[in-house]
Amino acid sequence: MLLRTRLHGKQYEFPDVRVLMGKANEEKSGDRLAGLAAETAAERAAARFVLAELPLWVLREQPAVPYEQDEVTRVIQDALDPVAYAELKDWSVGQLREWLLADTTTAAQISRAADGLTAEMISAVTKLMSNLDLIYAASKVRVSAHCNNTIGLAGRLSSRNQPNHPTDSLTGIRAELYEGLAYGSGDSVIGINPVDDSYSSVARLLEMTHAVIQQWQIPTQNCVLAHVTTQMKCLAAGAPAGLLFQSLAGSQRGNDSFGISVALLDEAQRLAQRHCFTPGPNYLYFETGQGSELSADAHHGWDQLTLEARCYGLARRYRPFQVNTVVGFIGPEYLYDARQIQRAGLEDHFMGKLSGLPMGVDACYTNHARADQNAIENLAVLLTAAGCNYFMGVPMGDDSMLSYQCTSYHDTAALRQLFGLRPAPEFERWLEDLGLMHAGRLTARAGDPSFFLRR
């Protein structure tokens, strides 16, 4: 197949689909580092012209990693609905873009078509979209899930209460947790990144957060974001967990570097279904982020956007409660500045939604990236317009354990008020019963963590 075009009197030719996909991607420092990026804006435009004409069936037949070599590829390909695929396989990537953006295309139609798309197809159409395209197309699709409450419903915006502490101090974590609850944060999950990944430490954090949930009868779930094997050990021993967490990569080699496999994740899901204290049916929590495969030399020469799309193809196997891309956390080697971080956040959210996942985004940056808090707030506003399910809630937007900058407890409160959105319905009723919210707005009592110490 010839992959070439003529643009402004110059001929551009791409030797294979892998190179074409890399050249068509928006500028990313990670792709530049890997030698995959377009050299000029003209070359990028030429690659997009060629990609727009490429039939979708070509992308199915040329996955990033061959079927026989990679279990992520096998998961994605084996899950494909043959009827849905047959209906669209002869479309070009450009036709898919136009269809997704058409006013007459409904959310139900998009959900059906998604069953016939591989991750490479989803990555390809994403490369052809502007930021506004990504926002508009994603806003059409709502993906809800239920664990101990329901996230992702229309008119709702949730928040992960992330009370991390540099020493895993129970007193410090509990204080941060109460502050977040007082701002209405925690309907997504009360989720802690532990300093100490040991069984005893993780079990202790699970027990403390569960005790708070029980004491205050909070309609939410807890999670300690240790390695999934540690969480499984805790769960099997009787520790009270609401969700099980794991980071994902888009290739088998990348997941090997994380110490996980499809078989292990299958086992984790079965264990969660038997032992989580929450009713479900959605029990897993996944995090991703563009560049993780490149950092582990597990990208197989493909661009980081395509590998990210493959993460979502793997995640959908487990019908998770929530997924989020930690978009700016991996650093400027992969997403250099605010513009690249913002673009990646919109891309990832759209790809996750198109993959049928309940997507949130950790709108964040590290202190050595060319970004600031205004840039992250801009991204959060754009993602809220796109229908993002949830954001992180960190005290003052500054994570004292992970040492990165993020959205705060009060950022989600402000976004809800700005867009006329509310917390998860069960959580909203709980806030109203406590007098922290009325008619969808926080009351004068809100924002004061000592509220939970005076009762």
N, C-alpha and C positions, 0 to 999 in steps of 0.2 A: 504494500500500500504506500503510495506517494504522499508524504506529509509536507507539502510545500505550497507557497503562495508568493505572489509578487506584490510589493507594497512600495509606493513612491519610487518606482523604477528599479527597485532592488529585489532580487529573489532570495527568499528565505526557505531553507529546507531543514527538516528535523529528522534525524536518523531513525527514531523509534518513538513509541507512545510515551515511554518514560521521560525522555528528553523534552518532548512536546509539553507534557504536563508540568514539568519544572519551569520551563520558559514562560508558560502561560500564567503562572502564579503571580499575585501581587508581590511587590518587593518585600523580602524577608531576609534578615541578616543570617538566619540559619541556612537558607537555601544558598545564599552567597558563600557561606563558609563551606558548604558541601560541593560547590562548583556546579550548581543546578540552575541558578538564576539567569534570567535574560540579561544580556550585556547592555542593552539600551531599551528605552521605551518603545522604539519602533519594533525591535525584535519581540518584545512582549506582545505588542498589538498583533504582529504577524502570527505568533503562536496562537493567539486567541481566535483569529480568523480561521486558522486550520482546525483548531479544536472545535469550534462551533459547528463545523461541517461533519465532524466525526460521528459515525453511527454508534449508538449505545452498545450494540452487540460486540463491537471491537473491544470496548473496555471490560466487558465481562470475560472475553476470551484472553485478555492480557492483564491479569491482576498484578499487583505490585510484587507479590511473591507467588511462585507457582503453587498450585493446589497440592501437589504431592510433597512439597517441602515445608508447608506452613499450616498449622492448625487454625490460625485466625482466618486465613483464606478459606479453609474448608468450612468453618462455621458460617461465614458469610455466604458462600456459594450454595451450601446445602440448605440454607434457610430461604433461599429465593423461591417465591411463588411462581410456578411455571406459567400459570394463566396470566398473571399480572405482567410478567416479563414478556410474554408473547405479544401482548398488546402494545408494548412500547419499544421493543428491541430495535426496530428499524428507524425510530426517531433519531434525529441528530441531537447532539448536546444543545445546540442553539434552539431547536424546537422544544426541547424539554424546558429550557429557561423561559421561553415565551409562554408556554402553557402554564407554568407555575405562577407567572406574574399576571396572567389574564384575569380580568374581573369576574369572568364566568366560571373560573375553576374554583371548586369548593374545597373545604377542609376534608370532607369525606373522600372526595376524588383523589386528593393528594395522599391521604393515608393509604388508600388502595394501591395507588401507583408505587408508593414507597416499598411495598412488599415485592416489587419486581425490580428494584434498583440495587446494584452492588455499591460498596463504598467508593470504588473508583468512579462510577457514574456520578455519585453525589459530589465527590470532590471536583470533578470536571465542570459540572454546571455551576458550582460555587465560584470557580475561577472566572466565569463570564459575568458575574453579577457585580453591580456597584454596591456601595454600602446601603443605599436606600433600597435597592432591590432586595438585599438580604433582610432588612428590617421588615419590609412589606410582606415578602413571602413567608417569613417566619411568623408574622403576626396572624396569618390565616389559620395556623395550626395550634390547637390546644392539646396537650398531652397530660392527663391527670394520673395520679397514682395514690394508693391508700396503704398506709402502714398502721399507725395509731390515729392518724387523721388523714385528710385529703389535701394534696397540693396540686396546683396546675389548673384549677377551675377558672373559667372566665371571670374577670373582675377581681381576681385575687393576686396578691404578691406576697410571697413568704420570705422568711429570713432564717438562716442558720445561726443560732446562738453559739459563738466560738470563743469560749472563755479560757483560752490558752494561758499557761503560766510557766515562767522559766525554770521553776523547780517542781512543778506538779503539786504545788501546795493546795490542799483541799480547801483551806480557809480562803486563799486568794481566788481560786477557781469559783468557789461558791459566791463570793462577792461579785465577781464579774458576771456570773450567771444571773444573779438577781438583778443587776443593772440591765442586762439584756432583756429579761422578762418584763421589767418595768417599762421598757420602750416598745414592747410588743414583738420582740425578737425571740425566735425559738420554735415557730410552727413548722419549719422545715425539719430541724433536728437540733438537739443540744449535742454538739459535736466537738470533742476535744482532741487536739493533736498532742500526744504525750511526749514528754522528754524521755521518759523511761519506757521502753517497749516491752519490759518483762511481764510475765503473767501476773505476778503479784500486784504490780503497779497498775496495770490495765484493769484488773478485776476490782481494785480499790476505787478507781475512777468510775467504773460502771456502777458500782454499788452506791456511791455518793450521789451521782446524778439520778439514779433510779429512785433513791430515797427522797430527793427533792420533788421529782415527778409525782411520787405517791403522796407525799405530804400535802402538796398543793393541788393534787388531782389534775395535773396538766395534760391536756390532750395532745401529746407529742411523743417523740421517741428519742432515745439517747444513742450515742455511738462514740467509741474511742478509736481514733484513726491509727491504730497500730497495724502491723502486718496481719493479714487475714488469718494466718495460722495461729497467732497469739490470741486473736479474738475467738477463733474456733475452740481453742483450748479453754478459754474462760467460759464460753457458752456451754460446752460439754460438762464443765464442772459445776454449773448452776449459777454463774454470774448473770445478772439481769441485763441483757442487751436488747435494744429495740431494732437496730440495724447492724448489718455487717458491712465493713468498708474494705475497698482495695483500689489502688491505682492500677490503671491499665495502659498497655502499649498496643500499637497497631500491627505488631509482628510477633511471631512466636519467639524469635531471638530477643526482642525487647521484653517480653513477658518473662523469659528465662532470667533476664537481669533483675527483674522484680521478685524472682523466686516464686512465680505462679505458673499455672497451666490451666487449660480448659477443664481438665479432670478435677483439679483442686477447687476451681470456682464452682463446678457442679456439686462437689461435696459440700462446700460452704453453703450453697443455696439449700440443699437438703437439710443440713443442720439447722439453719435459720428457720426453715419452715416448721421444724419440730420443736425448737427450744426458745426462740425469741418470745418475749412476753407480749409482744404486739400481735394483733389479729391478722395483719397483712391484708391482701396476699402478696404485697410487694415488700421485699425485705433487704435488698442490697443497695449499696451506695457506692458509686464509682467516681473517681476523679481522673482527668486526663490533662493534656496540655501539649500544644505544638512544640516539637523539638526534642521530646523525651527519647524517641527512637534514635535520632541523630546523636544525641549525647551518649548513647550506649552502643554506638556503631551498629545499630540494628535496623537501619532505614533501607537497606538493600538498594541504595542509589536513587531512591525516590524522594520527592519533595515532602516537606513536613506537613503540609495540608492534607495530602492523600493519606499519609500514615495516621493522621488524626481522625480522618473519616473512617478508617478501618477500626479504630478504637470503638466507635459508636456501633459499627457492624457487629463487633463482639459483644458489646454491652447489651444490645437488644435481646440476645439469647436468654437473658436472665430476668427480663421484665422488672428492672430495678425501680425502687421508689424514687431515687433521684440520681442525677448525673451532673457533674459540673466540670468545666474546663478551668484550671487554675492559670488563667491566660497569661499573666505577666510574671509569674513566679520563677520560671526557669531561667530568666535573665536575658541581657542584651545580646548575648552571643546568638540567640535564636529569634528574639523580637527586640529590635534595637531601641525603639523609641515609642512615644505615645501613639503616633500614627499607626505603627505596625501592631502595637498591642490592641488598639481599638479595632483595627481591621480584623485581626485574628479572633477577637471576642465575638464580633458579629458573624464571622464565618463559622466558628465552632457552634454557636447557638443555633444557627440555621441548619447546619448539617445534623446536629443532634435531633432537632425537631423533625427534619425530613426522614431521619432514621427511626422515628416513632418513640423517642425518649423524652422523659420529663426533665427538661434541661434547665439548669441554673448556670450562673457564671460567677467565678471568683474574680471580680474586676479589681485587679491588683497590679503592683509593680514592686521591683526590688530597688534598693536605694542607689544602685550603680547603673540603673537604666535612665535614659533621657525621658523622664516622665515626672508628673507631679500629681498632687491630689485633685486638682481641677480636671486634669485629663481623665482620671478614673471616674470622677463624678459625671463627666460628659459621657463616658462609655455606659455608665449605669443608666443614664437617662435614655440613651439610644436603645439599650437592651430592654428597658421597661416598655418603650414604645413597640418593641418587637415581640412582646409577650413572654419575656423571661419568667420562669417559674419562681426563682429565688436568688437572693444574694447572700454573701457572708455578712455576719454582724460581729464586728471586733471592737472592743472598747477604744473609742477615739480614733478608730481606723488604723491603729498602730499595733501590730501583733508583737507583744513583748517576748514571745518565745521563738517564733519563726523569723522575726526581724524583717518583716516586709510590710508594705502599706496596702490598705484594703478599704472596703466600705465599712462604715461604722453601724452601730445599732440605730442611731438616729437618722442615718442616710435612708434606710428602708422606710422609716416612719415618714420622712419628707417625701419620698417617691410615691408612697401610697396616697398622701394628701394631694400631691401635685397631679396625679393621674386618676384620682377618684377610685383607688383600689383599696382592698381590705385584706386582712390576714385570712388564713384558712378558716372555713366557717366554724369548725369546732373550737378552734383557738380564739376566734373573735368572741364567741359566746362566753368562753372562760374569762377573757379580759373584761367583758361587760359585767359578768357576775362579781368580779373583784372591784369594779369601779374604776378600772384603768382605761376603759374605752367606752364611748357612747356614740351611737349612730355612725360608727365607722371612723371616729376621730378620737385620738388620745385625750384624756381628761387632765385636769390640773394635778391629779395625783401621779401621773405617769412620769417616768424618767428618774425616779428616786429609788435606789435599791434598798434603802432602809424601810421602805414600805413592807418588805417581806420579813423584816426583823421586829416590827412593831406589833405583829398580829399573832 
